[in-house]
Amino acid sequence: MRSRYTAFTLGREDYLLATWHPDFRPAGLDLQEDPPARWLGLQVRQHLPIDEDHASVEFVARYKIGGRAHRLHETSRFTRRDGQWLYMDGDIHPK
């Protein structure tokens, strides 16, 4: 989770797509916002192992766009495939 957050802060679309499960992966990402997002921090609230190859992570990511603060609160689902953890999908928590 932390590596994917870092990839978002650095605009590393290649890494994000490579760590996304192919059954759920979009064709591309539009990380070039105008004005750009300024990422402020990541708080991992909970990591829940489901079994040897599945887990969920609840997190809050904070950022600003054009001076306005935002937060993304999500519970993400991951699966391990060939030894690598891949993001599948997530549920966004309402404010």
N, CA, C and O atoms as a CHARMM CRD file, in Angstrom:
* protein
*
  380
    1    1 MET  N      0.81500  -1.18500   0.00000 PROA 1      0.00000
    2    1 MET  CA     0.00000   0.00000   0.00000 PROA 1      0.00000
    3    1 MET  C      0.86400   1.25600   0.00000 PROA 1      0.00000
    4    1 MET  O      0.60500   2.20200  -0.74400 PROA 1      0.00000
    5    2 ARG  N      1.87700   1.25200   0.83100 PROA 2      0.00000
    6    2 ARG  CA     2.73800   2.42900   0.89400 PROA 2      0.00000
    7    2 ARG  C      3.46200   2.67200  -0.43500 PROA 2      0.00000
    8    2 ARG  O      3.64700   3.81600  -0.84900 PROA 2      0.00000
    9    3 SER  N      3.86400   1.59500  -1.09000 PROA 3      0.00000
   10    3 SER  CA     4.56400   1.78200  -2.36600 PROA 3      0.00000
   11    3 SER  C      3.62900   2.34900  -3.42700 PROA 3      0.00000
   12    3 SER  O      4.06100   3.13400  -4.27200 PROA 3      0.00000
   13    4 ARG  N      2.36700   1.96900  -3.39700 PROA 4      0.00000
   14    4 ARG  CA     1.40900   2.51400  -4.36800 PROA 4      0.00000
   15    4 ARG  C      1.12500   3.98900  -4.06100 PROA 4      0.00000
   16    4 ARG  O      0.99900   4.79700  -4.98100 PROA 4      0.00000
   17    5 TYR  N      1.02400   4.34100  -2.78600 PROA 5      0.00000
   18    5 TYR  CA     0.84900   5.74500  -2.41300 PROA 5      0.00000
   19    5 TYR  C      2.03400   6.56700  -2.93700 PROA 5      0.00000
   20    5 TYR  O      1.85200   7.62400  -3.54100 PROA 5      0.00000
   21    6 THR  N      3.24200   6.06400  -2.69500 PROA 6      0.00000
   22    6 THR  CA     4.44100   6.76600  -3.16700 PROA 6      0.00000
   23    6 THR  C      4.41800   6.91000  -4.68500 PROA 6      0.00000
   24    6 THR  O      4.79400   7.95400  -5.21700 PROA 6      0.00000
   25    7 ALA  N      3.98100   5.87300  -5.37700 PROA 7      0.00000
   26    7 ALA  CA     3.89000   5.95000  -6.84200 PROA 7      0.00000
   27    7 ALA  C      2.90500   7.04200  -7.26400 PROA 7      0.00000
   28    7 ALA  O      3.15800   7.75700  -8.23400 PROA 7      0.00000
   29    8 PHE  N      1.78300   7.18000  -6.54700 PROA 8      0.00000
   30    8 PHE  CA     0.85000   8.27300  -6.85400 PROA 8      0.00000
   31    8 PHE  C      1.52400   9.62200  -6.64300 PROA 8      0.00000
   32    8 PHE  O      1.36400  10.52400  -7.46500 PROA 8      0.00000
   33    9 THR  N      2.28000   9.77800  -5.55000 PROA 9      0.00000
   34    9 THR  CA     2.91800  11.07300  -5.27700 PROA 9      0.00000
   35    9 THR  C      3.95100  11.42900  -6.33300 PROA 9      0.00000
   36    9 THR  O      4.18900  12.60500  -6.60600 PROA 9      0.00000
   37   10 LEU  N      4.56600  10.41000  -6.92800 PROA 10     0.00000
   38   10 LEU  CA     5.61100  10.63700  -7.93700 PROA 10     0.00000
   39   10 LEU  C      5.08100  10.57100  -9.36400 PROA 10     0.00000
   40   10 LEU  O      5.83600  10.77700 -10.31500 PROA 10     0.00000
   41   11 GLY  N      3.78200  10.28500  -9.52300 PROA 11     0.00000
   42   11 GLY  CA     3.20900  10.18600 -10.86500 PROA 11     0.00000
   43   11 GLY  C      3.68500   8.96500 -11.63000 PROA 11     0.00000
   44   11 GLY  O      3.76100   9.00100 -12.85900 PROA 11     0.00000
   45   12 ARG  N      4.00700   7.88700 -10.93200 PROA 12     0.00000
   46   12 ARG  CA     4.54800   6.66600 -11.54400 PROA 12     0.00000
   47   12 ARG  C      3.43300   5.73800 -12.02500 PROA 12     0.00000
   48   12 ARG  O      3.16100   4.70900 -11.40600 PROA 12     0.00000
   49   13 GLU  N      2.80000   6.10800 -13.12100 PROA 13     0.00000
   50   13 GLU  CA     1.71800   5.31300 -13.69900 PROA 13     0.00000
   51   13 GLU  C      2.18100   3.89400 -14.02700 PROA 13     0.00000
   52   13 GLU  O      1.42500   2.93900 -13.85100 PROA 13     0.00000
   53   14 ASP  N      3.41800   3.75300 -14.50300 PROA 14     0.00000
   54   14 ASP  CA     3.93300   2.42600 -14.85100 PROA 14     0.00000
   55   14 ASP  C      3.91700   1.48000 -13.65200 PROA 14     0.00000
   56   14 ASP  O      3.52600   0.32000 -13.77900 PROA 14     0.00000
   57   15 TYR  N      4.34200   1.97300 -12.48700 PROA 15     0.00000
   58   15 TYR  CA     4.36100   1.14300 -11.28400 PROA 15     0.00000
   59   15 TYR  C      2.94100   0.82400 -10.82700 PROA 15     0.00000
   60   15 TYR  O      2.64400  -0.31200 -10.45800 PROA 15     0.00000
   61   16 LEU  N      2.07600   1.81500 -10.85300 PROA 16     0.00000
   62   16 LEU  CA     0.69800   1.58900 -10.42200 PROA 16     0.00000
   63   16 LEU  C      0.02200   0.52100 -11.27800 PROA 16     0.00000
   64   16 LEU  O     -0.65000  -0.36300 -10.74900 PROA 16     0.00000
   65   17 LEU  N      0.19400   0.59800 -12.58200 PROA 17     0.00000
   66   17 LEU  CA    -0.41700  -0.39700 -13.46200 PROA 17     0.00000
   67   17 LEU  C      0.22200  -1.77000 -13.27900 PROA 17     0.00000
   68   17 LEU  O     -0.47000  -2.78500 -13.36100 PROA 17     0.00000
   69   18 ALA  N      1.51900  -1.81800 -13.03400 PROA 18     0.00000
   70   18 ALA  CA     2.21800  -3.09300 -12.84300 PROA 18     0.00000
   71   18 ALA  C      1.80800  -3.79000 -11.54600 PROA 18     0.00000
   72   18 ALA  O      1.91400  -5.01200 -11.43800 PROA 18     0.00000
   73   19 THR  N      1.33500  -3.01300 -10.55600 PROA 19     0.00000
   74   19 THR  CA     0.93400  -3.59400  -9.27100 PROA 19     0.00000
   75   19 THR  C     -0.58100  -3.69800  -9.14500 PROA 19     0.00000
   76   19 THR  O     -1.10300  -3.86800  -8.04400 PROA 19     0.00000
   77   20 TRP  N     -1.27800  -3.59800 -10.25600 PROA 20     0.00000
   78   20 TRP  CA    -2.73400  -3.70900 -10.30700 PROA 20     0.00000
   79   20 TRP  C     -3.05900  -5.06500 -10.91500 PROA 20     0.00000
   80   20 TRP  O     -2.51100  -5.40800 -11.96200 PROA 20     0.00000
   81   21 HSD  N     -3.92200  -5.83300 -10.29800 PROA 21     0.00000
   82   21 HSD  CA    -4.30000  -7.14900 -10.81900 PROA 21     0.00000
   83   21 HSD  C     -4.86100  -6.98200 -12.22700 PROA 21     0.00000
   84   21 HSD  O     -5.70300  -6.11200 -12.45100 PROA 21     0.00000
   85   22 PRO  N     -4.40700  -7.80600 -13.18800 PROA 22     0.00000
   86   22 PRO  CA    -4.83000  -7.62000 -14.58200 PROA 22     0.00000
   87   22 PRO  C     -6.33300  -7.72100 -14.80900 PROA 22     0.00000
   88   22 PRO  O     -6.84400  -7.12700 -15.75900 PROA 22     0.00000
   89   23 ASP  N     -7.05400  -8.45200 -13.97000 PROA 23     0.00000
   90   23 ASP  CA    -8.51100  -8.56000 -14.13700 PROA 23     0.00000
   91   23 ASP  C     -9.23700  -7.27700 -13.74700 PROA 23     0.00000
   92   23 ASP  O    -10.40500  -7.10300 -14.09700 PROA 23     0.00000
   93   24 PHE  N     -8.57400  -6.38200 -13.03500 PROA 24     0.00000
   94   24 PHE  CA    -9.19600  -5.15000 -12.55000 PROA 24     0.00000
   95   24 PHE  C     -8.50300  -3.89300 -13.07600 PROA 24     0.00000
   96   24 PHE  O     -9.01100  -2.78800 -12.88600 PROA 24     0.00000
   97   25 ARG  N     -7.36600  -4.04100 -13.72500 PROA 25     0.00000
   98   25 ARG  CA    -6.51800  -2.92200 -14.14600 PROA 25     0.00000
   99   25 ARG  C     -7.16900  -2.10200 -15.25600 PROA 25     0.00000
  100   25 ARG  O     -7.65600  -2.66400 -16.23700 PROA 25     0.00000
  101   26 PRO  N     -7.18100  -0.77800 -15.10800 PROA 26     0.00000
  102   26 PRO  CA    -7.66200   0.07200 -16.20100 PROA 26     0.00000
  103   26 PRO  C     -6.61900   0.12700 -17.31800 PROA 26     0.00000
  104   26 PRO  O     -5.46100  -0.24000 -17.11700 PROA 26     0.00000
  105   27 ALA  N     -7.03600   0.58300 -18.48100 PROA 27     0.00000
  106   27 ALA  CA    -6.11100   0.69900 -19.61500 PROA 27     0.00000
  107   27 ALA  C     -5.04300   1.74600 -19.33400 PROA 27     0.00000
  108   27 ALA  O     -3.91300   1.62600 -19.80800 PROA 27     0.00000
  109   28 GLY  N     -5.39000   2.76000 -18.57600 PROA 28     0.00000
  110   28 GLY  CA    -4.43500   3.81300 -18.24700 PROA 28     0.00000
  111   28 GLY  C     -4.97500   4.66300 -17.11200 PROA 28     0.00000
  112   28 GLY  O     -6.12200   4.51700 -16.69000 PROA 28     0.00000
  113   29 LEU  N     -4.12700   5.54900 -16.63300 PROA 29     0.00000
  114   29 LEU  CA    -4.49700   6.46000 -15.55800 PROA 29     0.00000
  115   29 LEU  C     -4.22000   7.87900 -16.00500 PROA 29     0.00000
  116   29 LEU  O     -3.27400   8.12700 -16.75300 PROA 29     0.00000
  117   30 ASP  N     -5.03700   8.80600 -15.55300 PROA 30     0.00000
  118   30 ASP  CA    -4.80200  10.21000 -15.86100 PROA 30     0.00000
  119   30 ASP  C     -4.30900  10.87900 -14.58900 PROA 30     0.00000
  120   30 ASP  O     -5.09800  11.42800 -13.82000 PROA 30     0.00000
  121   31 LEU  N     -3.00600  10.83100 -14.37100 PROA 31     0.00000
  122   31 LEU  CA    -2.42200  11.39500 -13.15700 PROA 31     0.00000
  123   31 LEU  C     -2.05500  12.86600 -13.30900 PROA 31     0.00000
  124   31 LEU  O     -1.61000  13.49700 -12.35000 PROA 31     0.00000
  125   32 GLN  N     -2.23500  13.41200 -14.49700 PROA 32     0.00000
  126   32 GLN  CA    -1.85100  14.79900 -14.75700 PROA 32     0.00000
  127   32 GLN  C     -3.04000  15.72000 -14.52500 PROA 32     0.00000
  128   32 GLN  O     -3.72200  16.10800 -15.47400 PROA 32     0.00000
  129   33 GLU  N     -3.29000  16.07100 -13.27000 PROA 33     0.00000
  130   33 GLU  CA    -4.38000  16.97300 -12.93200 PROA 33     0.00000
  131   33 GLU  C     -3.91800  18.41500 -13.10100 PROA 33     0.00000
  132   33 GLU  O     -2.73100  18.71900 -12.98300 PROA 33     0.00000
  133   34 ASP  N     -4.86300  19.28700 -13.37500 PROA 34     0.00000
  134   34 ASP  CA    -4.54700  20.70100 -13.50600 PROA 34     0.00000
  135   34 ASP  C     -5.52300  21.48100 -12.64300 PROA 34     0.00000
  136   34 ASP  O     -6.68500  21.60600 -13.03100 PROA 34     0.00000
  137   35 PRO  N     -5.13000  22.00100 -11.52000 PROA 35     0.00000
  138   35 PRO  CA    -3.77100  21.98600 -10.96600 PROA 35     0.00000
  139   35 PRO  C     -3.43400  20.60600 -10.39200 PROA 35     0.00000
  140   35 PRO  O     -4.32700  19.82300 -10.06800 PROA 35     0.00000
  141   36 PRO  N     -2.14800  20.32400 -10.27300 PROA 36     0.00000
  142   36 PRO  CA    -1.73100  19.00500  -9.78600 PROA 36     0.00000
  143   36 PRO  C     -2.04300  18.79400  -8.30300 PROA 36     0.00000
  144   36 PRO  O     -2.09900  19.73900  -7.51600 PROA 36     0.00000
  145   37 ALA  N     -2.24100  17.53500  -7.95400 PROA 37     0.00000
  146   37 ALA  CA    -2.45700  17.18800  -6.54300 PROA 37     0.00000
  147   37 ALA  C     -1.13300  17.28400  -5.79700 PROA 37     0.00000
  148   37 ALA  O     -0.08400  16.89500  -6.31000 PROA 37     0.00000
  149   38 ARG  N     -1.20000  17.80600  -4.58600 PROA 38     0.00000
  150   38 ARG  CA    -0.03400  17.81000  -3.69500 PROA 38     0.00000
  151   38 ARG  C     -0.35800  16.87100  -2.54200 PROA 38     0.00000
  152   38 ARG  O     -1.18700  17.17700  -1.68500 PROA 38     0.00000
  153   39 TRP  N      0.30600  15.73200  -2.53700 PROA 39     0.00000
  154   39 TRP  CA     0.02700  14.69400  -1.55400 PROA 39     0.00000
  155   39 TRP  C      0.63800  15.08700  -0.21600 PROA 39     0.00000
  156   39 TRP  O      1.78200  15.53800  -0.15600 PROA 39     0.00000
  157   40 LEU  N     -0.13400  14.91400   0.86400 PROA 40     0.00000
  158   40 LEU  CA     0.26500  15.37500   2.19300 PROA 40     0.00000
  159   40 LEU  C      0.59000  14.24800   3.15800 PROA 40     0.00000
  160   40 LEU  O      1.33300  14.45600   4.11700 PROA 40     0.00000
  161   41 GLY  N      0.05100  13.06400   2.92400 PROA 41     0.00000
  162   41 GLY  CA     0.35200  11.98300   3.84700 PROA 41     0.00000
  163   41 GLY  C     -0.57600  10.79300   3.70400 PROA 41     0.00000
  164   41 GLY  O     -1.66400  10.87700   3.13500 PROA 41     0.00000
  165   42 LEU  N     -0.10200   9.69100   4.24100 PROA 42     0.00000
  166   42 LEU  CA    -0.84000   8.43200   4.22600 PROA 42     0.00000
  167   42 LEU  C     -0.91500   7.89600   5.64500 PROA 42     0.00000
  168   42 LEU  O      0.09500   7.82300   6.34500 PROA 42     0.00000
  169   43 GLN  N     -2.10200   7.52700   6.05900 PROA 43     0.00000
  170   43 GLN  CA    -2.29500   6.86900   7.34500 PROA 43     0.00000
  171   43 GLN  C     -2.93100   5.51300   7.07200 PROA 43     0.00000
  172   43 GLN  O     -4.06600   5.44100   6.59900 PROA 43     0.00000
  173   44 VAL  N     -2.19800   4.43000   7.37100 PROA 44     0.00000
  174   44 VAL  CA    -2.75600   3.09100   7.25600 PROA 44     0.00000
  175   44 VAL  C     -3.47300   2.81300   8.56800 PROA 44     0.00000
  176   44 VAL  O     -2.85100   2.76700   9.62900 PROA 44     0.00000
  177   45 ARG  N     -4.76600   2.63000   8.48700 PROA 45     0.00000
  178   45 ARG  CA    -5.56900   2.44300   9.70000 PROA 45     0.00000
  179   45 ARG  C     -5.66600   0.98000  10.10900 PROA 45     0.00000
  180   45 ARG  O     -5.71000   0.65700  11.29600 PROA 45     0.00000
  181   46 GLN  N     -5.70000   0.09500   9.10900 PROA 46     0.00000
  182   46 GLN  CA    -5.84000  -1.32100   9.43500 PROA 46     0.00000
  183   46 GLN  C     -5.32900  -2.17300   8.28600 PROA 46     0.00000
  184   46 GLN  O     -5.57100  -1.87900   7.11600 PROA 46     0.00000
  185   47 HSD  N     -4.62500  -3.22300   8.63900 PROA 47     0.00000
  186   47 HSD  CA    -4.20800  -4.24800   7.69000 PROA 47     0.00000
  187   47 HSD  C     -4.82300  -5.55000   8.17000 PROA 47     0.00000
  188   47 HSD  O     -4.59000  -5.97000   9.30300 PROA 47     0.00000
  189   48 LEU  N     -5.60400  -6.18700   7.31600 PROA 48     0.00000
  190   48 LEU  CA    -6.30900  -7.39400   7.72100 PROA 48     0.00000
  191   48 LEU  C     -5.95700  -8.54400   6.78500 PROA 48     0.00000
  192   48 LEU  O     -6.46000  -8.59700   5.66300 PROA 48     0.00000
  193   49 PRO  N     -5.09300  -9.47600   7.23100 PROA 49     0.00000
  194   49 PRO  CA    -4.84200 -10.66700   6.42200 PROA 49     0.00000
  195   49 PRO  C     -6.11800 -11.51000   6.37100 PROA 49     0.00000
  196   49 PRO  O     -6.72800 -11.78000   7.40500 PROA 49     0.00000
  197   50 ILE  N     -6.51300 -11.91800   5.18100 PROA 50     0.00000
  198   50 ILE  CA    -7.70500 -12.74700   5.01800 PROA 50     0.00000
  199   50 ILE  C     -7.30000 -14.21500   4.95700 PROA 50     0.00000
  200   50 ILE  O     -7.88600 -15.06100   5.63300 PROA 50     0.00000
  201   51 ASP  N     -6.30300 -14.50400   4.14600 PROA 51     0.00000
  202   51 ASP  CA    -5.66500 -15.81200   4.09900 PROA 51     0.00000
  203   51 ASP  C     -4.25300 -15.58500   3.57400 PROA 51     0.00000
  204   51 ASP  O     -3.79500 -14.44500   3.50000 PROA 51     0.00000
  205   52 GLU  N     -3.56900 -16.64700   3.21400 PROA 52     0.00000
  206   52 GLU  CA    -2.16500 -16.51900   2.80100 PROA 52     0.00000
  207   52 GLU  C     -1.96600 -15.60500   1.58900 PROA 52     0.00000
  208   52 GLU  O     -0.91600 -14.97800   1.45100 PROA 52     0.00000
  209   53 ASP  N     -2.96500 -15.52800   0.71900 PROA 53     0.00000
  210   53 ASP  CA    -2.81100 -14.77200  -0.52700 PROA 53     0.00000
  211   53 ASP  C     -3.81400 -13.63700  -0.70900 PROA 53     0.00000
  212   53 ASP  O     -3.94300 -13.09700  -1.80800 PROA 53     0.00000
  213   54 HSD  N     -4.51800 -13.27400   0.34700 PROA 54     0.00000
  214   54 HSD  CA    -5.49200 -12.18500   0.25800 PROA 54     0.00000
  215   54 HSD  C     -5.43100 -11.33600   1.52600 PROA 54     0.00000
  216   54 HSD  O     -5.25700 -11.85000   2.63100 PROA 54     0.00000
  217   55 ALA  N     -5.57800 -10.02500   1.33800 PROA 55     0.00000
  218   55 ALA  CA    -5.56000  -9.10400   2.47800 PROA 55     0.00000
  219   55 ALA  C     -6.32200  -7.83800   2.10500 PROA 55     0.00000
  220   55 ALA  O     -6.54600  -7.55000   0.92900 PROA 55     0.00000
  221   56 SER  N     -6.71100  -7.09200   3.13000 PROA 56     0.00000
  222   56 SER  CA    -7.30100  -5.77500   2.89800 PROA 56     0.00000
  223   56 SER  C     -6.53700  -4.75000   3.72300 PROA 56     0.00000
  224   56 SER  O     -5.95500  -5.06500   4.76100 PROA 56     0.00000
  225   57 VAL  N     -6.55600  -3.52000   3.23300 PROA 57     0.00000
  226   57 VAL  CA    -5.87200  -2.41700   3.90000 PROA 57     0.00000
  227   57 VAL  C     -6.82100  -1.22300   3.91400 PROA 57     0.00000
  228   57 VAL  O     -7.29600  -0.78000   2.86800 PROA 57     0.00000
  229   58 GLU  N     -7.08800  -0.71300   5.10500 PROA 58     0.00000
  230   58 GLU  CA    -7.86600   0.51500   5.23300 PROA 58     0.00000
  231   58 GLU  C     -6.88500   1.66100   5.41300 PROA 58     0.00000
  232   58 GLU  O     -5.97600   1.58600   6.24000 PROA 58     0.00000
  233   59 PHE  N     -7.07300   2.72700   4.63300 PROA 59     0.00000
  234   59 PHE  CA    -6.14200   3.85400   4.70300 PROA 59     0.00000
  235   59 PHE  C     -6.87400   5.16100   4.47800 PROA 59     0.00000
  236   59 PHE  O     -7.99800   5.19300   3.97800 PROA 59     0.00000
  237   60 VAL  N     -6.20000   6.24300   4.86300 PROA 60     0.00000
  238   60 VAL  CA    -6.63300   7.60000   4.53600 PROA 60     0.00000
  239   60 VAL  C     -5.43800   8.30200   3.91100 PROA 60     0.00000
  240   60 VAL  O     -4.36800   8.38000   4.51400 PROA 60     0.00000
  241   61 ALA  N     -5.62400   8.80700   2.70600 PROA 61     0.00000
  242   61 ALA  CA    -4.59400   9.59600   2.01700 PROA 61     0.00000
  243   61 ALA  C     -5.09900  11.03400   1.94000 PROA 61     0.00000
  244   61 ALA  O     -6.23600  11.28700   1.54200 PROA 61     0.00000
  245   62 ARG  N     -4.24400  11.95900   2.32300 PROA 62     0.00000
  246   62 ARG  CA    -4.62900  13.37100   2.30200 PROA 62     0.00000
  247   62 ARG  C     -3.83500  14.09700   1.21300 PROA 62     0.00000
  248   62 ARG  O     -2.65800  13.82400   0.97600 PROA 62     0.00000
  249   63 TYR  N     -4.53700  15.04000   0.55700 PROA 63     0.00000
  250   63 TYR  CA    -3.89500  15.78300  -0.52400 PROA 63     0.00000
  251   63 TYR  C     -4.60900  17.11600  -0.71600 PROA 63     0.00000
  252   63 TYR  O     -5.71300  17.32900  -0.21500 PROA 63     0.00000
  253   64 LYS  N     -3.95600  17.99800  -1.44700 PROA 64     0.00000
  254   64 LYS  CA    -4.54400  19.28800  -1.80200 PROA 64     0.00000
  255   64 LYS  C     -4.51200  19.44400  -3.31500 PROA 64     0.00000
  256   64 LYS  O     -3.57600  19.01600  -3.99000 PROA 64     0.00000
  257   65 ILE  N     -5.56000  20.06600  -3.81900 PROA 65     0.00000
  258   65 ILE  CA    -5.62300  20.45100  -5.22900 PROA 65     0.00000
  259   65 ILE  C     -6.04800  21.90800  -5.25300 PROA 65     0.00000
  260   65 ILE  O     -7.11500  22.26300  -4.75200 PROA 65     0.00000
  261   66 GLY  N     -5.20600  22.74500  -5.83800 PROA 66     0.00000
  262   66 GLY  CA    -5.51400  24.16500  -5.90500 PROA 66     0.00000
  263   66 GLY  C     -5.72100  24.79600  -4.54300 PROA 66     0.00000
  264   66 GLY  O     -6.54900  25.69500  -4.39300 PROA 66     0.00000
  265   67 GLY  N     -4.96900  24.32800  -3.53800 PROA 67     0.00000
  266   67 GLY  CA    -5.06700  24.87400  -2.20100 PROA 67     0.00000
  267   67 GLY  C     -6.22100  24.32200  -1.37400 PROA 67     0.00000
  268   67 GLY  O     -6.36300  24.67000  -0.20200 PROA 67     0.00000
  269   68 ARG  N     -7.04100  23.47200  -1.96700 PROA 68     0.00000
  270   68 ARG  CA    -8.18600  22.90200  -1.26200 PROA 68     0.00000
  271   68 ARG  C     -7.85800  21.48700  -0.78700 PROA 68     0.00000
  272   68 ARG  O     -7.38700  20.65500  -1.56300 PROA 68     0.00000
  273   69 ALA  N     -8.11200  21.22300   0.50300 PROA 69     0.00000
  274   69 ALA  CA    -7.77700  19.92700   1.10200 PROA 69     0.00000
  275   69 ALA  C     -8.81900  18.86500   0.74600 PROA 69     0.00000
  276   69 ALA  O    -10.01800  19.13500   0.67800 PROA 69     0.00000
  277   70 HSD  N     -8.31700  17.64700   0.52000 PROA 70     0.00000
  278   70 HSD  CA    -9.15600  16.49000   0.22500 PROA 70     0.00000
  279   70 HSD  C     -8.59500  15.29400   0.97900 PROA 70     0.00000
  280   70 HSD  O     -7.45600  15.31100   1.44700 PROA 70     0.00000
  281   71 ARG  N     -9.41300  14.26100   1.08800 PROA 71     0.00000
  282   71 ARG  CA    -8.93100  13.01900   1.67100 PROA 71     0.00000
  283   71 ARG  C     -9.62400  11.85700   0.99200 PROA 71     0.00000
  284   71 ARG  O    -10.79900  11.93200   0.63300 PROA 71     0.00000
  285   72 LEU  N     -8.88100  10.79200   0.82500 PROA 72     0.00000
  286   72 LEU  CA    -9.39700   9.55400   0.26600 PROA 72     0.00000
  287   72 LEU  C     -9.33000   8.50600   1.37000 PROA 72     0.00000
  288   72 LEU  O     -8.24500   8.14400   1.82500 PROA 72     0.00000
  289   73 HSD  N    -10.48700   8.02400   1.79700 PROA 73     0.00000
  290   73 HSD  CA   -10.57600   6.99300   2.82800 PROA 73     0.00000
  291   73 HSD  C    -11.10400   5.74100   2.12700 PROA 73     0.00000
  292   73 HSD  O    -12.24500   5.71400   1.66700 PROA 73     0.00000
  293   74 GLU  N    -10.27300   4.71700   2.05100 PROA 74     0.00000
  294   74 GLU  CA   -10.60700   3.52500   1.26500 PROA 74     0.00000
  295   74 GLU  C    -10.19000   2.26900   2.00700 PROA 74     0.00000
  296   74 GLU  O     -9.22300   2.27200   2.76800 PROA 74     0.00000
  297   75 THR  N    -10.92900   1.19900   1.77600 PROA 75     0.00000
  298   75 THR  CA   -10.49100  -0.14000   2.15300 PROA 75     0.00000
  299   75 THR  C    -10.20300  -0.87300   0.85400 PROA 75     0.00000
  300   75 THR  O    -11.10800  -1.15100   0.06800 PROA 75     0.00000
  301   76 SER  N     -8.93400  -1.18000   0.64100 PROA 76     0.00000
  302   76 SER  CA    -8.46800  -1.81100  -0.59800 PROA 76     0.00000
  303   76 SER  C     -8.31100  -3.30600  -0.40300 PROA 76     0.00000
  304   76 SER  O     -7.99400  -3.77800   0.68900 PROA 76     0.00000
  305   77 ARG  N     -8.53800  -4.04300  -1.48200 PROA 77     0.00000
  306   77 ARG  CA    -8.33900  -5.49400  -1.47400 PROA 77     0.00000
  307   77 ARG  C     -7.13600  -5.84000  -2.34100 PROA 77     0.00000
  308   77 ARG  O     -6.97100  -5.32600  -3.44800 PROA 77     0.00000
  309   78 PHE  N     -6.29700  -6.73100  -1.80200 PROA 78     0.00000
  310   78 PHE  CA    -5.08500  -7.16900  -2.48000 PROA 78     0.00000
  311   78 PHE  C     -5.05100  -8.68300  -2.55600 PROA 78     0.00000
  312   78 PHE  O     -5.60700  -9.37700  -1.70500 PROA 78     0.00000
  313   79 THR  N     -4.39200  -9.18300  -3.58500 PROA 79     0.00000
  314   79 THR  CA    -4.15000 -10.61200  -3.71800 PROA 79     0.00000
  315   79 THR  C     -2.68100 -10.81500  -4.08100 PROA 79     0.00000
  316   79 THR  O     -2.07200  -9.98600  -4.75700 PROA 79     0.00000
  317   80 ARG  N     -2.12900 -11.93100  -3.61800 PROA 80     0.00000
  318   80 ARG  CA    -0.73500 -12.24900  -3.94800 PROA 80     0.00000
  319   80 ARG  C     -0.73800 -13.20900  -5.12700 PROA 80     0.00000
  320   80 ARG  O     -1.41700 -14.23600  -5.12100 PROA 80     0.00000
  321   81 ARG  N      0.04400 -12.84200  -6.14300 PROA 81     0.00000
  322   81 ARG  CA     0.13700 -13.65000  -7.36200 PROA 81     0.00000
  323   81 ARG  C      1.61400 -13.76200  -7.72100 PROA 81     0.00000
  324   81 ARG  O      2.29500 -12.75600  -7.91700 PROA 81     0.00000
  325   82 ASP  N      2.09200 -14.98400  -7.80200 PROA 82     0.00000
  326   82 ASP  CA     3.51300 -15.23000  -8.10000 PROA 82     0.00000
  327   82 ASP  C      4.41600 -14.45100  -7.13800 PROA 82     0.00000
  328   82 ASP  O      5.44700 -13.91300  -7.54000 PROA 82     0.00000
  329   83 GLY  N      4.01600 -14.39900  -5.87000 PROA 83     0.00000
  330   83 GLY  CA     4.82800 -13.75400  -4.84600 PROA 83     0.00000
  331   83 GLY  C      4.69100 -12.24900  -4.76400 PROA 83     0.00000
  332   83 GLY  O      5.30700 -11.63400  -3.89400 PROA 83     0.00000
  333   84 GLN  N      3.90500 -11.62800  -5.63900 PROA 84     0.00000
  334   84 GLN  CA     3.75600 -10.17000  -5.64500 PROA 84     0.00000
  335   84 GLN  C      2.33300  -9.79200  -5.23700 PROA 84     0.00000
  336   84 GLN  O      1.36400 -10.36400  -5.73500 PROA 84     0.00000
  337   85 TRP  N      2.21700  -8.82300  -4.32500 PROA 85     0.00000
  338   85 TRP  CA     0.90800  -8.32700  -3.93500 PROA 85     0.00000
  339   85 TRP  C      0.38200  -7.38600  -5.00100 PROA 85     0.00000
  340   85 TRP  O      1.07800  -6.46700  -5.43200 PROA 85     0.00000
  341   86 LEU  N     -0.87200  -7.62500  -5.42900 PROA 86     0.00000
  342   86 LEU  CA    -1.51300  -6.82500  -6.46400 PROA 86     0.00000
  343   86 LEU  C     -2.81400  -6.23500  -5.94400 PROA 86     0.00000
  344   86 LEU  O     -3.60000  -6.90300  -5.27100 PROA 86     0.00000
  345   87 TYR  N     -3.01900  -4.96800  -6.27300 PROA 87     0.00000
  346   87 TYR  CA    -4.26300  -4.27700  -5.91800 PROA 87     0.00000
  347   87 TYR  C     -5.37900  -4.81300  -6.80300 PROA 87     0.00000
  348   87 TYR  O     -5.20500  -4.94900  -8.01400 PROA 87     0.00000
  349   88 MET  N     -6.53000  -5.11900  -6.19900 PROA 88     0.00000
  350   88 MET  CA    -7.68600  -5.55400  -6.98500 PROA 88     0.00000
  351   88 MET  C     -8.70400  -4.41200  -7.10400 PROA 88     0.00000
  352   88 MET  O     -8.96700  -3.91400  -8.19800 PROA 88     0.00000
  353   89 ASP  N     -9.26500  -4.01300  -5.97300 PROA 89     0.00000
  354   89 ASP  CA   -10.25300  -2.94800  -5.95900 PROA 89     0.00000
  355   89 ASP  C    -10.41300  -2.45200  -4.53100 PROA 89     0.00000
  356   89 ASP  O     -9.70700  -2.89600  -3.62600 PROA 89     0.00000
  357   90 GLY  N    -11.33500  -1.53900  -4.34000 PROA 90     0.00000
  358   90 GLY  CA   -11.53200  -1.01200  -2.99900 PROA 90     0.00000
  359   90 GLY  C    -12.88200  -0.36200  -2.82400 PROA 90     0.00000
  360   90 GLY  O    -13.57400  -0.04400  -3.79100 PROA 90     0.00000
  361   91 ASP  N    -13.23900  -0.17200  -1.57800 PROA 91     0.00000
  362   91 ASP  CA   -14.47100   0.52700  -1.21900 PROA 91     0.00000
  363   91 ASP  C    -14.09100   1.87300  -0.61500 PROA 91     0.00000
  364   91 ASP  O    -13.31500   1.93900   0.33800 PROA 91     0.00000
  365   92 ILE  N    -14.64100   2.93500  -1.17300 PROA 92     0.00000
  366   92 ILE  CA   -14.37800   4.27700  -0.66200 PROA 92     0.00000
  367   92 ILE  C    -15.39400   4.56600   0.44300 PROA 92     0.00000
  368   92 ILE  O    -16.59900   4.38600   0.26400 PROA 92     0.00000
  369   93 HSD  N    -14.88300   5.01500   1.57900 PROA 93     0.00000
  370   93 HSD  CA   -15.74600   5.34300   2.71200 PROA 93     0.00000
  371   93 HSD  C    -16.31000   6.75200   2.53100 PROA 93     0.00000
  372   93 HSD  O    -15.58300   7.66200   2.13200 PROA 93     0.00000
  373   94 PRO  N    -17.57700   6.93500   2.81600 PROA 94     0.00000
  374   94 PRO  CA   -18.12900   8.29100   2.73800 PROA 94     0.00000
  375   94 PRO  C    -17.54500   9.17400   3.83200 PROA 94     0.00000
  376   94 PRO  O    -17.04500   8.68400   4.84500 PROA 94     0.00000
  377   95 LYS  N    -17.61500  10.46700   3.61400 PROA 95     0.00000
  378   95 LYS  CA   -17.06400  11.42700   4.58900 PROA 95     0.00000
  379   95 LYS  C    -17.85100  11.40800   5.86900 PROA 95     0.00000
  380   95 LYS  O    -17.53300  12.14800   6.80000 PROA 95     0.00000
